């Protein structure tokens, strides 16, 4: 499987340990780098590890509505 290497910037869920004195947090920006293994209208899946041509693990599934931007870091891997 040939997959592009990407950097996805997105807004994750968050929680506060204690009731906030100054109000609630506005957002929790996140960045995920890895192989783009799935991209649909609903979700983007990015794997941090590739074990062989067809096996990935440590996959983060990001709802498309939370994605701020995606940067392609190379054309594909493996070459």
mmCIF file as gemmi writes it, N, C-alpha and C atoms, coordinates in Angstrom:
data_model
loop_
_atom_site.group_PDB
_atom_site.id
_atom_site.type_symbol
_atom_site.label_atom_id
_atom_site.label_alt_id
_atom_site.label_comp_id
_atom_site.label_asym_id
_atom_site.label_entity_id
_atom_site.label_seq_id
_atom_site.pdbx_PDB_ins_code
_atom_site.Cartn_x
_atom_site.Cartn_y
_atom_site.Cartn_z
_atom_site.occupancy
_atom_site.B_iso_or_equiv
_atom_site.pdbx_formal_charge
_atom_site.auth_seq_id
_atom_site.auth_asym_id
_atom_site.pdbx_PDB_model_num
ATOM 1 N N . UNK Axp A 1 ? 0.845 -1.18 0 1 0 ? 1 A 1
ATOM 2 C CA . UNK Axp A 1 ? 0 0 0 1 0 ? 1 A 1
ATOM 3 C C . UNK Axp A 1 ? 0.89 1.243 0 1 0 ? 1 A 1
ATOM 4 N N . UNK Axp A 2 ? 0.626 2.176 -0.879 1 0 ? 2 A 1
ATOM 5 C CA . UNK Axp A 2 ? 1.371 3.421 -0.945 1 0 ? 2 A 1
ATOM 6 C C . UNK Axp A 2 ? 0.533 4.524 -0.307 1 0 ? 2 A 1
ATOM 7 N N . UNK Axp A 3 ? 1.08 5.146 0.721 1 0 ? 3 A 1
ATOM 8 C CA . UNK Axp A 3 ? 0.337 6.171 1.456 1 0 ? 3 A 1
ATOM 9 C C . UNK Axp A 3 ? 1.189 7.422 1.607 1 0 ? 3 A 1
ATOM 10 N N . UNK Axp A 4 ? 0.574 8.591 1.476 1 0 ? 4 A 1
ATOM 11 C CA . UNK Axp A 4 ? 1.321 9.824 1.676 1 0 ? 4 A 1
ATOM 12 C C . UNK Axp A 4 ? 1.615 10.058 3.155 1 0 ? 4 A 1
ATOM 13 N N . UNK Axp A 5 ? 2.734 10.693 3.425 1 0 ? 5 A 1
ATOM 14 C CA . UNK Axp A 5 ? 3.083 11.121 4.775 1 0 ? 5 A 1
ATOM 15 C C . UNK Axp A 5 ? 2.499 12.517 4.97 1 0 ? 5 A 1
ATOM 16 N N . UNK Axp A 6 ? 1.744 12.718 6.068 1 0 ? 6 A 1
ATOM 17 C CA . UNK Axp A 6 ? 1.023 13.981 6.262 1 0 ? 6 A 1
ATOM 18 C C . UNK Axp A 6 ? 1.203 14.524 7.677 1 0 ? 6 A 1
ATOM 19 N N . UNK Axp A 7 ? 0.943 15.81 7.8 1 0 ? 7 A 1
ATOM 20 C CA . UNK Axp A 7 ? 0.788 16.492 9.08 1 0 ? 7 A 1
ATOM 21 C C . UNK Axp A 7 ? -0.64 17.011 9.108 1 0 ? 7 A 1
ATOM 22 N N . UNK Axp A 8 ? -1.435 16.534 10.063 1 0 ? 8 A 1
ATOM 23 C CA . UNK Axp A 8 ? -2.821 16.977 10.192 1 0 ? 8 A 1
ATOM 24 C C . UNK Axp A 8 ? -2.926 17.829 11.452 1 0 ? 8 A 1
ATOM 25 N N . UNK Axp A 9 ? -3.386 19.062 11.287 1 0 ? 9 A 1
ATOM 26 C CA . UNK Axp A 9 ? -3.657 19.942 12.429 1 0 ? 9 A 1
ATOM 27 C C . UNK Axp A 9 ? -5.158 19.928 12.661 1 0 ? 9 A 1
ATOM 28 N N . UNK Axp A 10 ? -5.564 19.7 13.923 1 0 ? 10 A 1
ATOM 29 C CA . UNK Axp A 10 ? -6.979 19.534 14.211 1 0 ? 10 A 1
ATOM 30 C C . UNK Axp A 10 ? -7.278 19.943 15.635 1 0 ? 10 A 1
ATOM 31 N N . UNK Axp A 11 ? -8.553 19.972 15.979 1 0 ? 11 A 1
ATOM 32 C CA . UNK Axp A 11 ? -8.998 20.394 17.305 1 0 ? 11 A 1
ATOM 33 C C . UNK Axp A 11 ? -9.539 19.182 18.05 1 0 ? 11 A 1
ATOM 34 N N . UNK Axp A 12 ? -8.843 18.799 19.1 1 0 ? 12 A 1
ATOM 35 C CA . UNK Axp A 12 ? -9.203 17.622 19.877 1 0 ? 12 A 1
ATOM 36 C C . UNK Axp A 12 ? -10.174 17.996 20.995 1 0 ? 12 A 1
ATOM 37 N N . UNK Axp A 13 ? -10.788 16.997 21.567 1 0 ? 13 A 1
ATOM 38 C CA . UNK Axp A 13 ? -11.609 17.208 22.761 1 0 ? 13 A 1
ATOM 39 C C . UNK Axp A 13 ? -10.671 17.488 23.931 1 0 ? 13 A 1
ATOM 40 N N . UNK Axp A 14 ? -11.191 18.077 25.008 1 0 ? 14 A 1
ATOM 41 C CA . UNK Axp A 14 ? -10.37 18.368 26.17 1 0 ? 14 A 1
ATOM 42 C C . UNK Axp A 14 ? -11.215 18.278 27.419 1 0 ? 14 A 1
ATOM 43 N N . UNK Axp A 15 ? -10.528 18.286 28.548 1 0 ? 15 A 1
ATOM 44 C CA . UNK Axp A 15 ? -11.243 18.327 29.823 1 0 ? 15 A 1
ATOM 45 C C . UNK Axp A 15 ? -10.433 19.182 30.789 1 0 ? 15 A 1
ATOM 46 N N . UNK Axp A 16 ? -11.081 19.69 31.808 1 0 ? 16 A 1
ATOM 47 C CA . UNK Axp A 16 ? -10.435 20.468 32.85 1 0 ? 16 A 1
ATOM 48 C C . UNK Axp A 16 ? -10.435 19.649 34.129 1 0 ? 16 A 1
ATOM 49 N N . UNK Axp A 17 ? -9.288 19.651 34.866 1 0 ? 17 A 1
ATOM 50 C CA . UNK Axp A 17 ? -9.196 18.908 36.121 1 0 ? 17 A 1
ATOM 51 C C . UNK Axp A 17 ? -10.121 19.494 37.193 1 0 ? 17 A 1
ATOM 52 N N . UNK Axp A 18 ? -10.165 20.802 37.277 1 0 ? 18 A 1
ATOM 53 C CA . UNK Axp A 18 ? -10.966 21.484 38.296 1 0 ? 18 A 1
ATOM 54 C C . UNK Axp A 18 ? -11.918 22.457 37.63 1 0 ? 18 A 1
ATOM 55 N N . UNK Axp A 19 ? -12.985 22.835 38.321 1 0 ? 19 A 1
ATOM 56 C CA . UNK Axp A 19 ? -13.84 23.883 37.752 1 0 ? 19 A 1
ATOM 57 C C . UNK Axp A 19 ? -13 25.144 37.504 1 0 ? 19 A 1
ATOM 58 N N . UNK Axp A 20 ? -13.044 25.687 36.299 1 0 ? 20 A 1
ATOM 59 C CA . UNK Axp A 20 ? -12.187 26.823 35.966 1 0 ? 20 A 1
ATOM 60 C C . UNK Axp A 20 ? -12.637 28.112 36.648 1 0 ? 20 A 1
ATOM 61 N N . UNK Axp A 21 ? -11.666 28.885 37.151 1 0 ? 21 A 1
ATOM 62 C CA . UNK Axp A 21 ? -11.968 30.184 37.754 1 0 ? 21 A 1
ATOM 63 C C . UNK Axp A 21 ? -12.266 31.225 36.686 1 0 ? 21 A 1
ATOM 64 N N . UNK Axp A 22 ? -11.526 31.167 35.586 1 0 ? 22 A 1
ATOM 65 C CA . UNK Axp A 22 ? -11.66 32.177 34.543 1 0 ? 22 A 1
ATOM 66 C C . UNK Axp A 22 ? -12.476 31.721 33.353 1 0 ? 22 A 1
ATOM 67 N N . UNK Axp A 23 ? -13.226 30.644 33.478 1 0 ? 23 A 1
ATOM 68 C CA . UNK Axp A 23 ? -14.006 30.146 32.348 1 0 ? 23 A 1
ATOM 69 C C . UNK Axp A 23 ? -13.411 28.873 31.791 1 0 ? 23 A 1
ATOM 70 N N . UNK Axp A 24 ? -14.082 28.32 30.813 1 0 ? 24 A 1
ATOM 71 C CA . UNK Axp A 24 ? -13.642 27.071 30.218 1 0 ? 24 A 1
ATOM 72 C C . UNK Axp A 24 ? -12.619 27.318 29.116 1 0 ? 24 A 1
ATOM 73 N N . UNK Axp A 25 ? -11.806 26.299 28.829 1 0 ? 25 A 1
ATOM 74 C CA . UNK Axp A 25 ? -10.834 26.38 27.744 1 0 ? 25 A 1
ATOM 75 C C . UNK Axp A 25 ? -11.558 26.584 26.42 1 0 ? 25 A 1
ATOM 76 N N . UNK Axp A 26 ? -10.93 27.303 25.507 1 0 ? 26 A 1
ATOM 77 C CA . UNK Axp A 26 ? -11.551 27.588 24.214 1 0 ? 26 A 1
ATOM 78 C C . UNK Axp A 26 ? -11.373 26.434 23.223 1 0 ? 26 A 1
ATOM 79 N N . UNK Axp A 27 ? -10.215 25.758 23.258 1 0 ? 27 A 1
ATOM 80 C CA . UNK Axp A 27 ? -9.963 24.663 22.326 1 0 ? 27 A 1
ATOM 81 C C . UNK Axp A 27 ? -8.738 23.884 22.767 1 0 ? 27 A 1
ATOM 82 N N . UNK Axp A 28 ? -8.488 22.804 22.078 1 0 ? 28 A 1
ATOM 83 C CA . UNK Axp A 28 ? -7.306 21.984 22.34 1 0 ? 28 A 1
ATOM 84 C C . UNK Axp A 28 ? -6.682 21.619 20.992 1 0 ? 28 A 1
ATOM 85 N N . UNK Axp A 29 ? -5.801 22.494 20.464 1 0 ? 29 A 1
ATOM 86 C CA . UNK Axp A 29 ? -5.193 22.198 19.162 1 0 ? 29 A 1
ATOM 87 C C . UNK Axp A 29 ? -4.287 20.967 19.245 1 0 ? 29 A 1
ATOM 88 N N . UNK Axp A 30 ? -4.327 20.139 18.208 1 0 ? 30 A 1
ATOM 89 C CA . UNK Axp A 30 ? -3.51 18.926 18.148 1 0 ? 30 A 1
ATOM 90 C C . UNK Axp A 30 ? -2.868 18.829 16.77 1 0 ? 30 A 1
ATOM 91 N N . UNK Axp A 31 ? -1.725 18.153 16.716 1 0 ? 31 A 1
ATOM 92 C CA . UNK Axp A 31 ? -1.038 17.87 15.452 1 0 ? 31 A 1
ATOM 93 C C . UNK Axp A 31 ? -0.681 16.401 15.421 1 0 ? 31 A 1
ATOM 94 N N . UNK Axp A 32 ? -0.988 15.742 14.305 1 0 ? 32 A 1
ATOM 95 C CA . UNK Axp A 32 ? -0.687 14.327 14.137 1 0 ? 32 A 1
ATOM 96 C C . UNK Axp A 32 ? 0.1 14.159 12.843 1 0 ? 32 A 1
ATOM 97 N N . UNK Axp A 33 ? 1.236 13.444 12.924 1 0 ? 33 A 1
ATOM 98 C CA . UNK Axp A 33 ? 2.071 13.168 11.753 1 0 ? 33 A 1
ATOM 99 C C . UNK Axp A 33 ? 2.074 11.667 11.519 1 0 ? 33 A 1
ATOM 100 N N . UNK Axp A 34 ? 1.91 11.262 10.269 1 0 ? 34 A 1
ATOM 101 C CA . UNK Axp A 34 ? 1.963 9.84 9.94 1 0 ? 34 A 1
ATOM 102 C C . UNK Axp A 34 ? 1.498 9.574 8.532 1 0 ? 34 A 1
ATOM 103 N N . UNK Axp A 35 ? 1.235 8.292 8.261 1 0 ? 35 A 1
ATOM 104 C CA . UNK Axp A 35 ? 0.79 7.881 6.937 1 0 ? 35 A 1
ATOM 105 C C . UNK Axp A 35 ? -0.723 8.016 6.846 1 0 ? 35 A 1
ATOM 106 N N . UNK Axp A 36 ? -1.183 8.7 5.832 1 0 ? 36 A 1
ATOM 107 C CA . UNK Axp A 36 ? -2.622 8.867 5.591 1 0 ? 36 A 1
ATOM 108 C C . UNK Axp A 36 ? -3.15 7.568 4.997 1 0 ? 36 A 1
ATOM 109 N N . UNK Axp A 37 ? -3.894 6.797 5.811 1 0 ? 37 A 1
ATOM 110 C CA . UNK Axp A 37 ? -4.349 5.488 5.338 1 0 ? 37 A 1
ATOM 111 C C . UNK Axp A 37 ? -5.825 5.47 4.971 1 0 ? 37 A 1
ATOM 112 N N . UNK Axp A 38 ? -6.568 6.521 5.376 1 0 ? 38 A 1
ATOM 113 C CA . UNK Axp A 38 ? -7.978 6.616 4.993 1 0 ? 38 A 1
ATOM 114 C C . UNK Axp A 38 ? -8.399 8.075 5.033 1 0 ? 38 A 1
ATOM 115 N N . UNK Axp A 39 ? -9.187 8.462 4.029 1 0 ? 39 A 1
ATOM 116 C CA . UNK Axp A 39 ? -9.742 9.821 3.974 1 0 ? 39 A 1
ATOM 117 C C . UNK Axp A 39 ? -11.118 9.728 3.334 1 0 ? 39 A 1
ATOM 118 N N . UNK Axp A 40 ? -12.167 9.962 4.14 1 0 ? 40 A 1
ATOM 119 C CA . UNK Axp A 40 ? -13.538 9.924 3.651 1 0 ? 40 A 1
ATOM 120 C C . UNK Axp A 40 ? -14.2 11.264 3.969 1 0 ? 40 A 1
ATOM 121 N N . UNK Axp A 41 ? -15.478 11.373 3.671 1 0 ? 41 A 1
ATOM 122 C CA . UNK Axp A 41 ? -16.212 12.591 4.015 1 0 ? 41 A 1
ATOM 123 C C . UNK Axp A 41 ? -16.373 12.752 5.526 1 0 ? 41 A 1
ATOM 124 N N . UNK Axp A 42 ? -16.218 11.657 6.277 1 0 ? 42 A 1
ATOM 125 C CA . UNK Axp A 42 ? -16.442 11.691 7.719 1 0 ? 42 A 1
ATOM 126 C C . UNK Axp A 42 ? -15.18 11.646 8.565 1 0 ? 42 A 1
ATOM 127 N N . UNK Axp A 43 ? -14.133 10.953 8.091 1 0 ? 43 A 1
ATOM 128 C CA . UNK Axp A 43 ? -12.963 10.712 8.955 1 0 ? 43 A 1
ATOM 129 C C . UNK Axp A 43 ? -11.667 10.678 8.156 1 0 ? 43 A 1
ATOM 130 N N . UNK Axp A 44 ? -10.597 11.107 8.828 1 0 ? 44 A 1
ATOM 131 C CA . UNK Axp A 44 ? -9.233 10.995 8.316 1 0 ? 44 A 1
ATOM 132 C C . UNK Axp A 44 ? -8.495 10.073 9.284 1 0 ? 44 A 1
ATOM 133 N N . UNK Axp A 45 ? -7.828 9.042 8.768 1 0 ? 45 A 1
ATOM 134 C CA . UNK Axp A 45 ? -7.093 8.098 9.609 1 0 ? 45 A 1
ATOM 135 C C . UNK Axp A 45 ? -5.614 8.193 9.292 1 0 ? 45 A 1
ATOM 136 N N . UNK Axp A 46 ? -4.815 8.44 10.344 1 0 ? 46 A 1
ATOM 137 C CA . UNK Axp A 46 ? -3.371 8.631 10.206 1 0 ? 46 A 1
ATOM 138 C C . UNK Axp A 46 ? -2.67 7.602 11.096 1 0 ? 46 A 1
ATOM 139 N N . UNK Axp A 47 ? -1.77 6.803 10.495 1 0 ? 47 A 1
ATOM 140 C CA . UNK Axp A 47 ? -1.038 5.774 11.232 1 0 ? 47 A 1
ATOM 141 C C . UNK Axp A 47 ? 0.372 6.263 11.557 1 0 ? 47 A 1
ATOM 142 N N . UNK Axp A 48 ? 0.813 6.013 12.77 1 0 ? 48 A 1
ATOM 143 C CA . UNK Axp A 48 ? 2.16 6.403 13.178 1 0 ? 48 A 1
ATOM 144 C C . UNK Axp A 48 ? 3.2 5.325 12.881 1 0 ? 48 A 1
ATOM 145 N N . UNK Axp A 49 ? 2.764 4.099 12.653 1 0 ? 49 A 1
ATOM 146 C CA . UNK Axp A 49 ? 3.704 3.005 12.386 1 0 ? 49 A 1
ATOM 147 C C . UNK Axp A 49 ? 3.235 2.165 11.201 1 0 ? 49 A 1
ATOM 148 N N . UNK Axp A 50 ? 4.196 1.792 10.355 1 0 ? 50 A 1
ATOM 149 C CA . UNK Axp A 50 ? 3.921 0.877 9.253 1 0 ? 50 A 1
ATOM 150 C C . UNK Axp A 50 ? 4.802 -0.344 9.451 1 0 ? 50 A 1
ATOM 151 N N . UNK Axp A 51 ? 4.17 -1.529 9.559 1 0 ? 51 A 1
ATOM 152 C CA . UNK Axp A 51 ? 4.916 -2.749 9.832 1 0 ? 51 A 1
ATOM 153 C C . UNK Axp A 51 ? 5.359 -3.462 8.563 1 0 ? 51 A 1
ATOM 154 N N . UNK Axp A 52 ? 4.559 -3.415 7.54 1 0 ? 52 A 1
ATOM 155 C CA . UNK Axp A 52 ? 4.904 -3.95 6.232 1 0 ? 52 A 1
ATOM 156 C C . UNK Axp A 52 ? 4.059 -3.197 5.209 1 0 ? 52 A 1
ATOM 157 N N . UNK Axp A 53 ? 4.005 -3.672 4.003 1 0 ? 53 A 1
ATOM 158 C CA . UNK Axp A 53 ? 3.301 -2.952 2.945 1 0 ? 53 A 1
ATOM 159 C C . UNK Axp A 53 ? 1.807 -2.779 3.216 1 0 ? 53 A 1
ATOM 160 N N . UNK Axp A 54 ? 1.212 -3.631 4.053 1 0 ? 54 A 1
ATOM 161 C CA . UNK Axp A 54 ? -0.239 -3.621 4.224 1 0 ? 54 A 1
ATOM 162 C C . UNK Axp A 54 ? -0.698 -3.498 5.671 1 0 ? 54 A 1
ATOM 163 N N . UNK Axp A 55 ? 0.235 -3.389 6.622 1 0 ? 55 A 1
ATOM 164 C CA . UNK Axp A 55 ? -0.13 -3.384 8.033 1 0 ? 55 A 1
ATOM 165 C C . UNK Axp A 55 ? 0.326 -2.099 8.708 1 0 ? 55 A 1
ATOM 166 N N . UNK Axp A 56 ? -0.629 -1.431 9.357 1 0 ? 56 A 1
ATOM 167 C CA . UNK Axp A 56 ? -0.344 -0.212 10.098 1 0 ? 56 A 1
ATOM 168 C C . UNK Axp A 56 ? -0.839 -0.372 11.526 1 0 ? 56 A 1
ATOM 169 N N . UNK Axp A 57 ? -0.249 0.394 12.459 1 0 ? 57 A 1
ATOM 170 C CA . UNK Axp A 57 ? -0.767 0.425 13.819 1 0 ? 57 A 1
ATOM 171 C C . UNK Axp A 57 ? -0.582 1.825 14.395 1 0 ? 57 A 1
ATOM 172 N N . UNK Axp A 58 ? -1.1 2.009 15.59 1 0 ? 58 A 1
ATOM 173 C CA . UNK Axp A 58 ? -1.104 3.328 16.239 1 0 ? 58 A 1
ATOM 174 C C . UNK Axp A 58 ? -1.82 4.329 15.331 1 0 ? 58 A 1
ATOM 175 N N . UNK Axp A 59 ? -3.08 4.005 15.013 1 0 ? 59 A 1
ATOM 176 C CA . UNK Axp A 59 ? -3.864 4.809 14.076 1 0 ? 59 A 1
ATOM 177 C C . UNK Axp A 59 ? -4.747 5.797 14.841 1 0 ? 59 A 1
ATOM 178 N N . UNK Axp A 60 ? -4.676 7.061 14.443 1 0 ? 60 A 1
ATOM 179 C CA . UNK Axp A 60 ? -5.543 8.102 14.982 1 0 ? 60 A 1
ATOM 180 C C . UNK Axp A 60 ? -6.637 8.375 13.961 1 0 ? 60 A 1
ATOM 181 N N . UNK Axp A 61 ? -7.895 8.317 14.406 1 0 ? 61 A 1
ATOM 182 C CA . UNK Axp A 61 ? -9.043 8.57 13.543 1 0 ? 61 A 1
ATOM 183 C C . UNK Axp A 61 ? -9.609 9.938 13.916 1 0 ? 61 A 1
ATOM 184 N N . UNK Axp A 62 ? -9.556 10.876 12.975 1 0 ? 62 A 1
ATOM 185 C CA . UNK Axp A 62 ? -9.928 12.264 13.232 1 0 ? 62 A 1
ATOM 186 C C . UNK Axp A 62 ? -11.186 12.61 12.438 1 0 ? 62 A 1
ATOM 187 N N . UNK Axp A 63 ? -12.247 13.033 13.116 1 0 ? 63 A 1
ATOM 188 C CA . UNK Axp A 63 ? -13.433 13.483 12.378 1 0 ? 63 A 1
ATOM 189 C C . UNK Axp A 63 ? -13.081 14.673 11.478 1 0 ? 63 A 1
ATOM 190 N N . UNK Axp A 64 ? -13.519 14.628 10.234 1 0 ? 64 A 1
ATOM 191 C CA . UNK Axp A 64 ? -13.196 15.675 9.264 1 0 ? 64 A 1
ATOM 192 C C . UNK Axp A 64 ? -13.628 17.056 9.76 1 0 ? 64 A 1
ATOM 193 N N . UNK Axp A 65 ? -14.719 17.124 10.49 1 0 ? 65 A 1
ATOM 194 C CA . UNK Axp A 65 ? -15.211 18.41 10.987 1 0 ? 65 A 1
ATOM 195 C C . UNK Axp A 65 ? -14.244 19.067 11.967 1 0 ? 65 A 1
ATOM 196 N N . UNK Axp A 66 ? -13.281 18.312 12.515 1 0 ? 66 A 1
ATOM 197 C CA . UNK Axp A 66 ? -12.311 18.866 13.463 1 0 ? 66 A 1
ATOM 198 C C . UNK Axp A 66 ? -10.976 19.219 12.809 1 0 ? 66 A 1
ATOM 199 N N . UNK Axp A 67 ? -10.787 18.86 11.536 1 0 ? 67 A 1
ATOM 200 C CA . UNK Axp A 67 ? -9.519 19.109 10.836 1 0 ? 67 A 1
ATOM 201 C C . UNK Axp A 67 ? -9.418 20.572 10.452 1 0 ? 67 A 1
ATOM 202 N N . UNK Axp A 68 ? -8.301 21.187 10.839 1 0 ? 68 A 1
ATOM 203 C CA . UNK Axp A 68 ? -8.017 22.567 10.448 1 0 ? 68 A 1
ATOM 204 C C . UNK Axp A 68 ? -7.305 22.603 9.104 1 0 ? 68 A 1
ATOM 205 N N . UNK Axp A 69 ? -6.237 21.791 8.966 1 0 ? 69 A 1
ATOM 206 C CA . UNK Axp A 69 ? -5.554 21.691 7.676 1 0 ? 69 A 1
ATOM 207 C C . UNK Axp A 69 ? -4.707 20.428 7.624 1 0 ? 69 A 1
ATOM 208 N N . UNK Axp A 70 ? -4.373 20.037 6.388 1 0 ? 70 A 1
ATOM 209 C CA . UNK Axp A 70 ? -3.515 18.876 6.141 1 0 ? 70 A 1
ATOM 210 C C . UNK Axp A 70 ? -2.375 19.283 5.245 1 0 ? 70 A 1
ATOM 211 N N . UNK Axp A 71 ? -1.144 18.979 5.653 1 0 ? 71 A 1
ATOM 212 C CA . UNK Axp A 71 ? 0.05 19.269 4.868 1 0 ? 71 A 1
ATOM 213 C C . UNK Axp A 71 ? 0.66 17.955 4.418 1 0 ? 71 A 1
ATOM 214 N N . UNK Axp A 72 ? 0.868 17.789 3.117 1 0 ? 72 A 1
ATOM 215 C CA . UNK Axp A 72 ? 1.5 16.6 2.587 1 0 ? 72 A 1
ATOM 216 C C . UNK Axp A 72 ? 3.002 16.78 2.684 1 0 ? 72 A 1
ATOM 217 N N . UNK Axp A 73 ? 3.695 15.845 3.368 1 0 ? 73 A 1
ATOM 218 C CA . UNK Axp A 73 ? 5.115 15.979 3.633 1 0 ? 73 A 1
ATOM 219 C C . UNK Axp A 73 ? 5.971 15.295 2.572 1 0 ? 73 A 1
ATOM 220 N N . UNK Axp A 74 ? 5.417 14.327 1.859 1 0 ? 74 A 1
ATOM 221 C CA . UNK Axp A 74 ? 6.092 13.7 0.726 1 0 ? 74 A 1
ATOM 222 C C . UNK Axp A 74 ? 5.034 13.081 -0.188 1 0 ? 74 A 1
ATOM 223 N N . UNK Axp A 75 ? 5.445 12.653 -1.329 1 0 ? 75 A 1
ATOM 224 C CA . UNK Axp A 75 ? 4.49 12.112 -2.301 1 0 ? 75 A 1
ATOM 225 C C . UNK Axp A 75 ? 3.892 10.79 -1.822 1 0 ? 75 A 1
ATOM 226 N N . UNK Axp A 76 ? 4.736 9.875 -1.345 1 0 ? 76 A 1
ATOM 227 C CA . UNK Axp A 76 ? 4.233 8.589 -0.881 1 0 ? 76 A 1
ATOM 228 C C . UNK Axp A 76 ? 5.346 7.823 -0.179 1 0 ? 76 A 1
ATOM 229 N N . UNK Axp A 77 ? 4.95 6.813 0.551 1 0 ? 77 A 1
ATOM 230 C CA . UNK Axp A 77 ? 5.894 5.908 1.181 1 0 ? 77 A 1
ATOM 231 C C . UNK Axp A 77 ? 5.289 4.514 1.114 1 0 ? 77 A 1
ATOM 232 N N . UNK Axp A 78 ? 6 3.505 0.791 1 0 ? 78 A 1
ATOM 233 C CA . UNK Axp A 78 ? 7.383 3.529 0.366 1 0 ? 78 A 1
ATOM 234 C C . UNK Axp A 78 ? 7.538 4.094 -1.034 1 0 ? 78 A 1
ATOM 235 N N . UNK Axp A 79 ? 8.762 4.496 -1.379 1 0 ? 79 A 1
ATOM 236 C CA . UNK Axp A 79 ? 8.989 5.082 -2.715 1 0 ? 79 A 1
ATOM 237 C C . UNK Axp A 79 ? 8.735 4.097 -3.84 1 0 ? 79 A 1
